[in-house]
Amino acid sequence: MDQKYNPRKIEEKWQNYWESSELFKVEEDPSREKYYLMEMFPYPSGKIHMGHVRNYTIGDVVARYKKMQGYNVLHPMGWDAFGMPAENAAIANKSHPAKWTYQNIDNMRSELKRVGFSYDWDREIATCKPDYYHWEQWLFLKMHEKGMAYRKESFVNWCEPCLTVLANEQVEAGMCWRCGKPVRQQRLPQWFFRITDYAEDLLAYCDRLPGWPEKVITMQRNWIGKSIGAEIRFPVEGTVTEIPVFTTRQDTVFGATFMCLAPEHPLVTELSKGKQQEKEVNQFIDRMSLQDRSSRAVDTYEKEGVFTGAYCTNPLSGGRMPIFTANFALMEYGTGAVMSVPAHDQRDFEFAKKYNLDIVVVVNPFDTQLDAGAMTESFTDEGVMVNSGRFDGMKSRDALDAIAGYLEENGIGKKTVSYRLRDWGISRQRYWGAPIPMIHCKTCGIVPVPEEALPILLPEDVDLLDGGRSPLPSLESFVKTDCPRCGDSQARRETDTMDTFVESSWYFERYCSPGFKTGMFKKEAVDYWMPVDQYIGGVEHAILHLLYSRYFTRVLHDLGLVKFKEPFTRLLTQGMVCKETISCPEHGFLFPEEVESKDGGRICKMCGATVELGRIEKMSKSKKNVVDPRTLLEKYGADITRLFCLFAAPPEKDLEWSEQGVEGGFRFINRVWRLAREWMNDIEDIKAVSPFTDHPDRLNGEIRALYKTTHATIKKVTTDIEDRFHFNTAISAVMELVNACYGIDGNRDDPLEPQVKRFTLEAVVLLLSPIIPHLSEELWEAMGHKESILLAPWPTYREDALTKDDLLIVVQVNGKLRSRFTVSPDADEETIKSMAMEDERIQKFIHGKPVKKVIVVKEKLVNIVI
């Protein structure tokens, strides 16, 4: 062994060994139990960040641990390479998305290897490659054939200067994030997947995901948003049109005094056409089209609306109801129409007060009667029905079912269920994505591309247009094609590309057989590996990515391609990596390297001003509170970087960056290195005591204690990794064991001491090997082992070695040794005090003198002061 620990030398050596020996390469083996672990694959941004390092280190520990337990472990990596992030980054860097993406993949692959992750790189995939999206296009055709994929007009966020659709996240205060111009709601033909067909099944299976965090399951339930209620049809006055409304409060229908339609509702312009309100309504619609229409944003707006000039009839009360278009009515909920009951809904109450609309009480509290004119807020609790015809006097809870039944009996409504979930719009008017395999023919309409013509290749030899616009619609070599049905040479390809969430909704199946050329995946491989045993990623993906992946798996199941419905058995959502922000009065936020220490404070390197420390927040480039992993790897090495990510916090909690924490990891690793060097001469060519055959009763003194502590540590670390993924407490337990090793004075006359030392040091190295694998490999080899430590079995412990020995307590009187006794390891301090005071020899020294103080030093001694 070298005198000093040299991370660069050791890590390069073992990374080369792992690669050349193909240690992480796996194949299906029905004779072995599989364990499929994966982390959410990254977007190839160009360099890894600390969030990547933490996420992938957590997964790597579990993968290595499971391999040492004998599992056949699949641990793959790939690249979520299509989509707007890559396209926008390429634009910003004046590069082509394809060139930018492939360069970044090469860079990031090299960086991930530098951290020592145990990936089977032979299974690497990139979603932007034709051999991947070929099968995505094939699945689209199958879904279209089954009616699961369809095209319709829908409202989108449209930026006219950029001539593109924007995601909700790219609309900032109603403006395009790129050009700063107003964004408006615009109707465009879009392709959709019928995820709503699976809403009930997706919801039901939320109760069958015991390995998922409850907060994620709750978020999925809320996003699906099941509501049980009734659909009620309101006839529009003077027409044959009826407005269907979904409500969960059909008990209040007699109190509905006006109707509100979403500004996007197709009836709004139809009802106001030719009326004096038409201009005002159109102006309102235009103004609303410039607002963020997400439910979260709408909840914060002041309630406002415009009368359309039309009326409908309340089918139960017979009352005449003015029809408004209102900003709080959303097309994404129910039918886009709201029967407004101001006496029993606060939002409706505020709107009615603002526009002087009727308020009718139909539910009274159990103990009082409401006066509509005197109400200052709506009454939303349960109560007794009033002003509701035949239902007067009923409890409002009972009236829910009774009124729903009445609606059905009289043909004016029905009991129904509504979901917040809407069909998944997958169209993107962008270039960098998988082409949708459909053809537009003037004669035949929209025709699917024949399977044998797949893949429809995205041309990578074209440049983006001004403003980042897609070149596909104007690229004749791509657009122009023959209709596969009638042969018309003037047919045109679909120029929308697929949402990047489509790629990430099935990549875990492709990992099982990434080179398979005749289908999405090899069925036998998927049958063996799937479902994923452990999935790891950020909680920000708790809804869309995970929900879409669950949906896609059901589609594959119904197409007979897989045998399971749920893709992920267990899910871990790791916390964020955080760091304090630093700002300069002149230069704003500063990177850590732009700050230096001076006279006990910190100053800006550029201007010398004293910097201000801000809040501890998620690391982000915008606030410059980032630490480049490459800096850590160069200064400390991969093992210390990994150790900090695991020791600083449990994986589900946020990790706060700390230079002192990294230094602490550096000291600990060097401490392990020195211990191995100091003990190596004693244990070289010595066989370790066997945990299976060597009973602790054969041992004495500190060696016995060390042996038992080692077994307790093995159990603690195993439990912490297996049951909770609490690597921080597992590491802490090994640190305590290392401290115990340094406390061994040594007894050359004890023939078992070298064997116990070897057993303990091997245990330390084995327990640390998933966490700091390079150092562990080096020490394992130094102890004479010929194979990689990853091929060694995970250490086991003896139950009988976990029992604690009785403690020897030394008793002093005024600091002088006067007696000894043994006590149970579970004895509390008061018990030890009592035993010391009652000891016969101690009684002789006290002789009835007053005791001033009794000091108990835990598990060691009692000092009586007289």
N, C-alpha and C positions, 0 to 999 in steps of 0.2 A: 504493500500500500504506500502511496505517496504520503509525504509528511503533511501536506496541506490538501484540503478539499479543493479540486479544480473543476468547477461545474462545466465550463466550456469543453474541456477535454473529455470528461466523462459522458456528457450528454451527446456529443457528436459520435462518440464510440458506440453507444448503445442504440442510438437512432439508426445508425448504419447497420448494426447487427439485426435489429428488428425488421428492417426493410429487406435485407439480403436473405434472411431466414424465412421470410413470409410468415412470421409468427402470428399475425393477426388475420391471415387468410382463412376463410371457413367455407365449408360445403355442407349441404344437407346430410345428416347422419341419423337415420331413424332409430339407431341403437342408443343414441344419447339424447338427454333432455335438452331442449333448446332454450336459449334466452335471447330475445330480440330487444335490444336497447338502442334508442336513437334520440338525438337532439334535433330540434327544429333546424332545418338547413338554412344557411345564411343567403342573403342577397349579396352578390359579389361586388362590394363597394370599393375594393381596392386594398384595404388593410383591415386586419382584425382589430377589435377594440376590447376593452376590459370586460364588457358584457359577454362577448363571445368567449373569452378565456374562462370566465367563471362558469358559464353554461356548459361548455364542453368539458371542463375539468370535472364538474360534478358527474357528468355522464361517464367519463373515462374511469373514474374511481369505481363506479358500480360495474362497468364492463369488466375491468381487471379482476375485481373481487369475485364476480360470478364465474369467470374463467377459472380462477384458482379453486372454486368450489366444484369444478368438474363439468360445468355447463358448456354446451356448444354455443358460443356467444357470437351473435351477429351485431356488429357495431359499424354502420356505414356512414358515409358523408357524401354530400352533393351540393348543388348550387341552384337556388331559386332565381334563375338568371333572366327571365323575361320580365316585362312590365315597365311601368313609368319611372321607378327609381333609377334603373339603369339608363333609360332613355334620357331622362332629365340630367343625370350626371354626365352623360356623354355630351349633351348639348353644352353644358357649363364648361366642359373641358375641351370643347371644339374637336370632338372625336366622333367616330361612328359607333353606334351602340354595340355592334358585334365586336369590333376591335377592342373597345373599352372593356366589354364584358370578359372576353377571353383572356386579355392581359391581366385583369383583376383576379380571375380564377387562378391563373398560374401563380400570382403573387401570394394570394391567400392560402393556397394549398401549401406553398413553401413555408409560410408562417405557422400554419397549423401543425405541420410536421415538426417544426422547431420546438413546439411545446410538448411533443412526445405523446400525442393522442393515439390510441390503439385502433385506428380505423383500418378497415379492409379497403384499401384504395382501389382494388380491382373492381369494386362495385360502385365507384364514383359515377354520378350522373350530373348532367347539366340540362335543365329543362328547355334551353334554347336550341338544343341539337335536334335535328330531324328524327333521329332514331328514338327520341323521347316523344316529341309532340305528334309524330305519326300516329301513335296509338291513342293519343288524346283526341285527335281528329276522328279516328275510327270509332271511339266511344261516342262522340257527338253524333255520328251517323246512326249508331244503334239507338241512342236516346231519341233522335228525331223520328226514327222509324216507329218507336213505341209511343210517340206523342209526348215524351218527356222533355223535348226541346221544341220551342216554338218562337215565332216572331210576332211582335205587336208594337204599337206606338206607346211610348212612355216618356214621362218628363225626366229631363236630365239637366245637370248644371252645364250650361253652354257659354263658352267664352268666344265671342265673335272675332276679336282681333287675332286670337290664336287658332280659331276655327277648330276647336276641339272640345270634347267633353271632359269635365273635371270631376274627380272624386270629391265627396263632401269635405274631406280633410284638406283639399287644395283650394277651398273657398274661404278666404279670410275676410271677415266683416263685409261679406257680399262682393269682394273683389277677387280677381284671379291672382293667385299667389305668384305667377310668373310675370305678367305684364301690368298688374295693378288696375286693370279696367274692370267695369262692372260685369258680374256674371248673372245670367238670367236663366229662368226655367224655360226649357224649350222641348216641344214634343218631337221625338225622333224614333224611327223604327229601331227596335232593339231585339236581340236574341235573349231568350230566357230559358232557365231550367225550372221545371215544376217541383221545386223543393217543398212546396206547400202540400203536395200529395203525401208527404212523409211526416207532416207536422206532428200528428198524434203519436206515431211510432217513435219519432225522435224524443218527444216529451216523455212517453212512457218509459223509455230506456234510461232516462235520467236517474231513475230509481235503481238501475242495475249497473251503476258505475261506482262500486265501493272504493275503487282505488283512485278516485278523482277527488280533488279538493272540493269541499262543500261550496265554497264561494264561486267556483267555476260552474258547478252544476246549477247553482241559483241563477247565475248570469245567463246560462243557456235557457233555463226555464222562462226567465223573464223576456228573453229575446223572442222565443217562440210565442209567448204571451197568449195562452189559451184563456178565452172568456166564454162563459156559458150564459146565454141570454135568449133573446128573441129578435127575429126580423119582423119589422112592422112596415107596411106599405101605406104611404100618405099620398092620396090622389091630388094631382095638381089641378087647381081650379080652372075650368074652361078647357081642359085637354083630356086626352086618354092616358096621359103619362102618370106614372106612379113613382114616387121616390122611396126606394127601400132604405130603411135605417136599421142598423144593428144597435141594440142596447142591452145592457145588463140590468137596467132598472125599469123593466116594463111595468113594475108596480106604480110608477110615477107618470105613465103615459097620459092620464087625464089632465095632468098639469103642464103638458107640452103646449106652449103658447106661441112659439116661433120656430122656424127651421133654419139651420145654418149649413151651407155647402162650402166645401173646400174651394179656393179660387181656381184650382185645376180641374174641378168637376165639370164634365162636358155639358151639363145642364145649365151652368151659370150663364154662359153667353146665349144659349138658346132661349132661356126664360126672359132675359132682359132685352132681346133683340126687338127693335121697333118701339121700345118704350122710352119714356123720358129719362129713365135711369140708365140707359144703355151706355152713354158716354162715361158716366161716373163709374159704372161697373167695370168697363174696359180699362179705365185708368187705374182702378184698384187692382185688377188682375195684373197689369203691367208692373205696378209698384211691388206687388207680392212676389212677382217672378224674379225680382232683384234681391229678395231676402233669402236667408238661410231657412229652408222649410223642413229641417229636421225637427223631430219632436222635442229634442232637448232645447233647441233654440226657440221654438215657438212658445214653449212654456214660460220663457222670460219676457216675451213681448207684451205690451199693453194690448188688451183685447179690443179689436176694432173690426168693423165690417160695413157693408153697403147693402141697402135694400135693392133687390133685383126688379121690383115692380110686380112680382108674381106672388100668388098665395097658394097654399095647399090646405087640405082639410084634415083635422085630427080625426082618425077613423073611429075613435071611441067616444070622445066628447062631442064631436061634430063642430068644434070650434074652428074659426078661420085663422090660419097661421101665416103671417108674412114670411117670405123666404129671403134670407140674407145670404150673402157670401161673406165669410168671416175668416180672419187670419188664424184662428185656433182650430179650425176644422181641417183635418189632414186626409188626403186620399189614401195614405198608407194604413189608416186605421178604419176598420169596419168597411162601410161603403162610401166613405167620403162625405156622408151626410150626418148631421147631428140633430136629433129632436131635442130642442132646448127646453129644459124644465127649471126655470130660474128659482123657484122656491126650494129646490132640492139638489142644486148643483151650483157651487160657488162661482165657477167660471161663467155659467149662464146668468147667474144672479148679477154679476158685475156688468155683463153685457146688457141685460135688461134695464138696469138702472141708468146706464150710459145713454141708451137710446129710447128710454121711456116706454118700455114694452110691458105687457101684462104679466103679473105674477099671481099664480093660483096655487094655493096650498092644497096638497092632496094626501099628505101624511102628517098627522099630528104626533107630538111626543105622547107617551103613555099617560103622563100626568098633567097635561095642559093643552090649551088650544092656541094655535098660532094666528096672528093677525098679519096678513100679507103686507098691509100698508105700513106696519110698524117694524117689520123685519130689517135687521142690519146685516144679516148674513143668512146664507141658506141653511136649511136643516137637512142633514144627510144621514142621520141615524135611523134605526128602525122605529116604527111607531104604529099608529092606528090609521087605517084608510078613511079619508073623508073626500067629499066632492068627487066621488068615483063610481057613481051609479050603484049597480048591484054589488059592488065590492066594498061599499062603505061598512065600517065596523070590523073588517078583517085586519089581522096583523099584517103589516106590509110584507113580512117574510113569506107568509102563506099566500099572499096575493101574487107573488112572482109566478108561481106555477099556475095559479088559477087564471090569471090574465093571459099567460102564454097559451093555455088550453083554449080559452075563449077565442083568441086570435086564429088558431088553427081551425076550430069548429066553424068559424064564420068566414074563412077564406081571406082574411085580411092580414095574415102574418103566420109565423110558425116558430116553434122552438128551434134554436140553432146554436152552433158553436162558431166562434170567430177566433182567428189567430192574428197576432201582431205580425208574425212572420209573413213575408211577401216572397213571391218567386224571385229567383236569383237572376238578376240582369248581368249577363256575361259579356255584352258587346263593349268594345273599346275602340274609339275612332283614332287609334294610335298605330304606329308602325311596329314597334318592338314587342311582338306577341305572336302567338300561334294563329295562323289564318283559319278562319271558320270555313269548313269545307262545303260550301253551298254555292250554287250558280243561279243567276237571275236571267231568265229567258222571257222575251216578250210574248212568246207563244205558250210556253208551258208553265210560266210562273217561276216559283222558287224550286229548284231541283237539287237533290243531293249529289255530291261528287261520287262517282263509282268507287268502291273500296279499292279496286285494283289501281286506281289513279293516285292513291295516297302514297306518300305524304304530299300535301300541297305545300311546296317549299316557300318559305319567306325569303325573298331575294335579299342577299346581304351585300350586294354590290351597288346599292343605290344610296343617295344622300337624303337626309331629311330636308323638307322644304322650310321656307322662312317661318320663324316662330315655332319651329319644332313640329310642323304639320306633317302628317303621314304622306309619303309619296305614292302609296299604293293606289288610291283612286285615279291618279293621272298616269300610272305606269302601264302603258298598253301591253307590254310583254307579260305583265302579271294579270291584268284585268281581262283582256280579251281571250275568249276561249269558245269552244264549241259546246252547245247544249248536248248533254249525254242522252237526252230523251229524243229530241227531234233533229239534232245535228246542226241547228242554226249556228252559223259562224259568228254571229253578232252577240252571242250571249256574253255575260260579264260575271266575273267572280265576285263573291262577297269580299268587301275590303275592310270590314271590321275584323279586329283580332280579339282573341279570348282574354278575359280577365285573368290576371296572373294567379288568382286563387284557384283556378281550375288546375293549373300545374301542381300546386301544393296539396291538392285534395286526393292524390293517389300515388305520390312518389314513394311512399313507404312500401307499397306493393311492388313497384318497379325495382327497388333495391334487392328484392328476393331473387331476381334473375335479370340483371340489367342488360345483359347481352342477348336476351331472347329476341329472335328476329321474326317470329311468326305470330306474335300476339302481344297484348299488353304486358303479360308476364307468363312464366311457366307455372301451370296450375299445381304441379307437384311441389314446386318450391314454395309457393304461397301457402299451400296446405300445411307444409312443415313449419314455416317460420311465423306466419301470421296467427293471431293478431300480435301487434307490438306489445311486449311485456311491460316496458317502461318508456314513456315519452317525456321529454324534458324541454321546457321552453318558457317564454315570457307570458305573464298573465294578460298582456295586451292582445294576445291571440285567443283569449278565452272564448270569444264568441264566433267571429266569422270563420277563421281557418279551421277551428275544431268542429264547428257545426257543419261546414261544407265537407270536411273529411268524413264525418259521420254519415252525411247524406250520400256522398259518392259511394261509400262502402255499401249502403243499402241498394243503390242502383246496380252495382256490380253483383250483389247478392241476388237481386231479382232477375238479372240477366243470366244467372247460373254460373257466374265466373268465380265466385268465392262462397265459402260455406258459413261465413260469420257476418254479423251485422255491425259490430262495434270494432273499430280498428285499433283502439288503445286500451289495454287493460288497466294500466296505472298511469297517472299523470302527475308530474311535479312541475309546478310553476315557480321558478326561482325568482328571488327579489332582484332589485336593480343594484347597480354599482353607483355609489354616490360620493361626492366630494364637495368641499366648500368652494364657493366661487370667490374669485379675487378680482377686484376692480380698481382702476386708476381714475382719478378725477378727469384726466385729459384723454386717456386712451381707452376708457371703458373696460370691458372684461379682459383679463389677461390669462395667457397660458401659464402654467406653473414655471416653465423655463424662462418666462419674461419677468420673473420676480427674483430678487436677491435679498439676502439678509444684511442689515447694516445697523450697528449700534443698538442691538437688541430688538430691532423692528424689521419690517420688510418694506422694500421700496421697488418702484417700477424701474426696470433697467433702462427704459427708453428716455424717461424724463427725470428720474430721481425722486418723484413724489411718493409720499407715504401711501401705501395701498390700503384698501378697506376689505376686510374679510366679510363675505356674505353668508347666506344660508347654505346648509349642506343640501345639495340637490342631485338629481340624477345626472351622471356625466353626459355632457352634450357638447358638440362642436360649437354651437351658437353661443354658449356661455363659457366656453374655453376651459371648463373645469375637468379636463380630460388628462389621463395618463396613458401614454403610448406604450402598449405592451412590449414593443420592440426595445424600448429603453430599459424596461425591467429585465428582459431576457439578456440584453447585453451586459448589464451591471451585475445581476444576481444569478441568472440562469433560469431554466424552466422549472426545476423542482421548487425553488423558493417562491417563484411566482404562483405556482399551483398551491403550495402550502398556505400562502396568505389568503388566496381566494376561498380556501376551505375552512381555515381556522378563524377568520375574522367574524363569521356569523353563520347561523344555520342557513341552509340553502334557500328556504322559503322566505327568509327575511332580507331586507336591504342590507347591502354590504357597504360600510363606510370606509373609504380609502384612508390609509394611515401609513405614512413612511415608517413610523415606529413599529407598526405591525410587520412590515416587510423585514425590517432589521431584526425583529424578534425571531422571525422564521429563519433568517440567515444564521443567527446565533445557535438556534436549536439544531439545525442540520450540521453545523460544524461540531457541535457537542456530541452528536451521534457518531460523526466521523472520528473524533478523538477517542471516544469510548471504544470503538472497534479497534483502533490502533493499539490502545493500551492493553486490551484484552487478547489481542490476536496471538501473541506468543503463548499465552496460557491455554488457549483453546484449539490451537492448530493441531490437526491430526487427532483431535479428541472427539469421541462420539458423545453426542448430547444425551442427557438422561431422557428416557422415553416417557412421554406423558401417559402412555397406556400401561406400562409395566412397572414403572418406578413410583412407589407409594411415597407420599410426603413424610411418612413416619420414619423413613430411612434417613432423613435429613435432620440437621440440628442448627440452632442459632440463626444467624443472619442469612445463611444459604437456604435454610428451610423457609424463612420469611420471603426471600427473593423468589424462590420457586413458586410459592403460593400466590405472591403478588403477580407473577407472570401469568398464571392461570386466570386470575381475576381480571387481568388486563385483556387477555384474549377474549374472555366472555363479554366484557364491556364494549370492546371495539366491534366485535361481531354483532352484538345486539344493536349498537348505535348505527351501523351501516345497514344491516338487514331490515330493521324495523322502522327506522326513523330518518335515515340519511343524515343523521346529525354528526357530520364529519368533524365538527369543531370539538365536540366532547370526546370523540374517539381519539383525536390527536392529543387532546389534553391528557387522556389516560395513558397514552404512550409516553408523553413527556414525564409524567409521574413515575413511570416504570424506569425511564432513563435516569431520573434523579435517584431512584432507589439503587440502581446499578453503581452510581458514583459513590453511594454510601457504604459499599462493601469494602471492609478493611482487608479481607483476604486471610485465609488460613491454609498455609501450605501443607499442613498435616492432614487436611480433610480430602480424601481421594475423590469425593464426589463434587468438590467445588468447581473444577474445570468443566465437568459435564453440565452442571447447573448453569454455569456462566454461558456455555455454548448454547444451551437450550434457550436461555433468556435472550441472548443477542440475536439468535436466529428468529425468535418470536418478534423482537423489535423490528427487524428488517422485513419479515413477512407481513407484519401488520401495517408497516409504512409503505409497502411496495405498490399498492394501488394509488397512493397519494403522491409519493415522491419516487417514481419508478426508476429513474436513472441512478440515483444514489443507491437504491436498494439492489439493483442489478450488480453494481460494482462491489458492494460489500458481500453479496451472496457469492460472487465469484471468488472474492478474496478469502472466503471461508472454505474454499475448495470444491464448491459445487460446479458441475460441468454443464448443466442445462440452465436455461433462463429461469429466473425466479417465478415467472408467470406460469411455468409448467409445474411448479411445486404446489402441493395441496395447501389449502388454507389451514392455519393452525387450529387445533382443537384443544379443549380444556377438560380437566377431570372435575367432576362435581365434588368429590371428597377433598379436593385441594382448595375448594372455595370456602371451607369452614375456617373461621378465624381462630387462632390459638389464644389461650388465656394470656392476659397481659401481666407482665411482672412490674409491680409498682414499688418503687423505692420511696421510703419514708424518712424524711429529715426532721430534726427538731433544731430550730435556730441554725439551719444550714448544715448540720452534721448528720451523717448517715446513722440511723438508729434501728431500722428494721426494713423487711421486705415482705411482700405478700403477692399472691396472684389473684386476678379478678377476671370475670367474664368480659369479653370484648364489648358486650352490649351494656355494661354497667354505666350508669350516668354519674355525673360529678358528685352529686349528693351521696350516692351509695359509696363511692370511693372515699369521700371525706369521713363518713361514718365508720367504715372499716378501719381506716387509719387511726381514728380517735379511740376505737375500741381494742386496738391491738395491745396485747399484754405488755410487750416490751416498751411500747410508747407510753403506756400508763405509768410505768416506773419513772420515766424521765419527766413527765408532767407533774406528778405528785400533787395534784390538786391546784396547781398554779393557774392563774387566769390565762386563757388563750387569747392572744390579741388578733391573730389572723391565721387562716388556713388557706394555703395557696396550692391549687391543683394544676400541674402541668400535664396537659392531655396525654393519656396513655403512657406516662413516664414516671412521674413522681408526685409526692405530696410533701410540702414544707410547712411545718407547724411552727408558728412564731409565738413564744411565750415571754 
